[in-house]
Amino acid sequence: MKLMITKKNKLAIIIPVFNEELRLNKTFTALDVFNRTWSSLEIKVIFVDDGSTDKTSLMINNWVKGKSAELYSYPQNHGKGFAIRFGIKKASGDYILLCDADMSTPLNELDKFLPFLSKKVPIVIGTRKKYGAEISIHQSWLRENMGKIYTLLANLITDVKVSDFTCGFKCYRTDVAKKIVELAFIDRWSYDAEFLFLARCLDFEITEVPVHWSNDKQTSVRLLKDTARSFLDLCRIKMRRY
């Protein structure tokens, strides 16, 4: 399937980071392997440091030297949604792949997206909740069930019928992503739901693809606080006039 990709295709990989020093070596290894495996594709890695207070920026600065990669950082933490929008505004090329620093979904899962991208589907997103998905390490019972409740509410409030809003592995056609971020405003965890809600409002097709996923216990999500904020942000998405 990789033979469908040529040098004329440019992919920006956007990775938001916040205090990731303990798992960045895993990130760097995954990116190095991906670059070698997908050598026919012109890849640009964009890290967005969302106000880290550890050695995240230092480690990334050392890794990006001599590579097709950039680091953007700012001193104050704003949230993952803010960091994603920032990265998309800096990106260029044909496609944008959003992924997490923990590499919960391996980068080679992009292979499963190619049949849809080749048909010009504007948005292809990974799902952990459809037949064919593989979860090697599950979240806790509480997190999984809170996620189910969030998905149900997000479906009802946004009227976007997808099975998994929060899987971090998503690919957008670059022009589509840039149109979405012009309207988006959610800074934190419900940015995924807002992006897909805006995609529906703008009549962009969304395709879900089952992916492999593995939970990383070093998550920065604060379950009670972030869950409450996410539910509130779902209401803000619906109420705002775009």
C-alpha positions in Angstrom: 0.0 0.0 0.0 2.9 2.4 0.6 3.6 2.3 -3.1 0.7 4.7 -3.5 2.8 7.4 -1.8 5.4 9.3 -3.8 7.7 12.2 -3.3 5.0 14.6 -4.5 3.0 13.8 -1.3 3.9 15.8 1.7 2.8 14.8 5.2 3.1 17.0 8.3 3.0 15.1 11.6 1.9 17.3 14.4 2.7 16.1 18.0 1.5 18.3 20.9 3.7 17.8 24.0 3.5 18.8 27.6 6.0 17.6 30.2 6.9 14.5 28.1 10.6 14.0 29.0 10.0 10.5 30.3 8.6 9.1 27.0 10.2 11.2 24.3 12.9 8.6 23.6 10.0 6.3 22.6 8.6 9.1 20.4 12.0 9.7 18.7 12.6 6.0 18.0 9.1 5.7 16.5 9.6 8.7 14.3 13.1 7.5 13.1 11.7 4.1 12.1 8.7 5.7 10.4 11.0 8.0 8.4 13.0 5.1 7.2 10.0 2.9 6.4 8.1 5.6 4.6 11.2 7.1 2.8 9.1 7.7 -0.4 7.0 10.3 1.5 8.2 13.8 2.2 7.6 14.1 6.0 7.8 17.2 8.2 7.5 16.7 12.0 6.0 19.6 14.0 6.3 19.4 17.8 4.3 22.0 19.7 5.4 22.4 23.3 2.4 23.5 25.3 4.2 25.2 28.2 6.3 22.3 29.5 8.3 22.9 32.7 10.6 19.9 32.4 13.3 19.0 29.8 10.8 18.4 27.0 11.9 21.4 24.8 15.6 20.7 25.4 15.3 17.0 24.3 13.3 17.9 21.2 15.7 20.6 20.2 18.5 18.1 20.3 16.6 15.6 18.2 15.3 18.0 15.5 18.8 19.1 14.5 19.6 18.0 11.0 16.1 16.6 10.5 12.9 17.7 8.7 11.4 18.7 12.0 10.6 21.8 13.9 9.7 22.7 17.5 7.4 25.5 18.4 7.0 26.4 22.1 5.4 29.0 24.3 5.8 29.5 28.1 2.2 29.1 29.3 0.1 25.9 29.1 -3.1 26.5 27.1 -4.3 23.0 26.4 -4.0 20.3 23.7 -6.6 21.8 21.5 -4.7 25.1 21.4 -1.4 23.3 20.6 -3.1 21.3 17.8 -4.5 24.5 16.2 -1.1 26.2 16.6 0.6 23.3 14.8 -2.0 23.1 12.0 -1.5 26.8 11.3 2.3 26.2 10.9 1.8 23.1 8.7 2.0 22.8 4.9 1.8 20.1 2.4 -1.0 17.6 1.4 -1.9 15.9 4.6 -1.7 16.4 8.4 -1.4 13.5 10.7 -2.2 14.2 14.4 -0.7 11.8 16.9 0.3 11.7 20.5 3.8 11.6 21.9 3.1 8.3 23.7 2.6 6.6 20.3 -0.4 4.8 21.6 -1.3 4.2 18.0 1.8 3.1 16.0 2.6 5.4 13.1 2.5 2.6 10.6 -1.2 2.4 11.2 -1.3 5.2 8.7 -1.1 2.3 6.2 -4.8 1.5 6.9 -5.8 5.1 6.0 -4.2 5.1 2.6 -7.1 3.5 0.6 -9.4 6.3 1.8 -6.8 9.1 1.4 -6.2 7.9 -2.1 -9.9 8.4 -2.8 -9.6 12.0 -1.5 -11.5 11.4 1.7 -10.8 14.7 3.6 -10.8 13.3 7.1 -9.8 9.8 8.3 -9.8 9.0 12.0 -8.7 6.1 14.0 -11.2 4.3 16.2 -10.7 1.8 19.1 -14.4 1.0 19.2 -15.2 -0.8 15.9 -14.7 -4.3 14.8 -11.1 -4.8 13.7 -9.6 -2.5 16.3 -6.9 -4.0 18.6 -6.3 -2.8 22.1 -3.2 -4.4 23.7 -3.3 -2.5 27.0 -6.7 -1.2 28.2 -7.5 1.9 30.2 -8.9 1.4 33.7 -12.5 0.4 34.0 -13.4 3.9 35.2 -11.6 5.6 32.3 -13.1 3.3 29.7 -16.6 3.8 30.9 -16.2 7.6 31.3 -15.1 7.5 27.7 -18.2 5.7 26.7 -20.4 8.3 28.4 -18.4 11.1 26.8 -18.9 9.5 23.3 -22.6 9.1 23.9 -23.0 12.8 24.9 -20.7 14.0 22.1 -22.9 12.1 19.6 -26.0 13.6 21.0 -24.8 17.2 21.4 -22.8 17.5 18.1 -24.9 15.1 16.0 -21.6 13.7 14.7 -22.0 9.9 14.4 -18.6 8.5 15.1 -17.7 5.7 17.5 -14.5 7.3 18.9 -14.0 11.0 19.3 -10.8 10.9 21.4 -8.4 8.5 19.7 -5.5 10.8 19.0 -4.6 9.3 15.6 -6.3 11.4 12.9 -5.4 12.4 9.4 -6.8 15.6 7.7 -6.3 16.9 4.2 -4.3 20.1 5.0 -6.7 22.5 3.3 -9.6 21.0 5.3 -7.7 21.2 8.6 -6.9 24.8 8.0 -10.5 25.7 7.3 -11.6 24.0 10.5 -9.0 25.8 12.7 -10.2 29.1 11.4 -13.5 28.5 13.3 -12.3 26.3 16.3 -11.9 27.8 19.7 -11.9 24.9 22.3 -8.4 24.8 23.9 -8.6 21.6 25.9 -9.8 18.0 25.6 -13.0 18.5 23.7 -11.2 20.0 20.7 -11.6 16.6 18.9 -15.4 16.8 19.1 -15.3 20.5 18.0 -13.1 19.6 14.9 -15.5 16.8 13.9 -18.6 19.0 14.6 -17.1 21.7 12.4 -16.3 19.1 9.7 -19.9 18.1 9.7 -21.1 21.7 9.5 -18.7 22.3 6.5 -19.9 19.1 4.8 -16.6 17.3 4.9 -16.7 13.5 4.9 -15.3 11.6 7.9 -14.2 8.0 7.7 -13.4 5.9 10.7 -10.7 3.1 10.5 -10.1 0.6 13.3 -6.5 0.9 14.6 -4.2 -0.8 17.1 -4.0 1.1 20.4 -2.2 0.7 23.7 -2.9 2.7 26.8 0.0 4.7 28.4 -0.4 4.9 32.1 1.7 8.1 32.2 -1.3 10.1 30.9 -1.5 13.8 31.8 -5.3 13.7 31.9 -6.8 14.6 35.3 -9.9 12.4 35.3 -12.4 14.4 37.3 -11.3 17.9 36.4 -10.7 17.3 32.7 -13.9 15.2 32.3 -16.1 17.9 33.8 -14.4 20.6 31.6 -14.9 18.4 28.5 -18.6 18.0 29.1 -18.9 21.7 29.6 -17.0 22.4 26.4 -19.4 20.1 24.5 -22.2 22.5 25.5 -20.1 25.5 24.4 -19.5 23.9 21.0 -23.2 23.4 20.4 -24.2 26.9 21.7 -21.6 28.9 19.8 -22.6 30.4 16.5 -20.0 29.6 13.9 
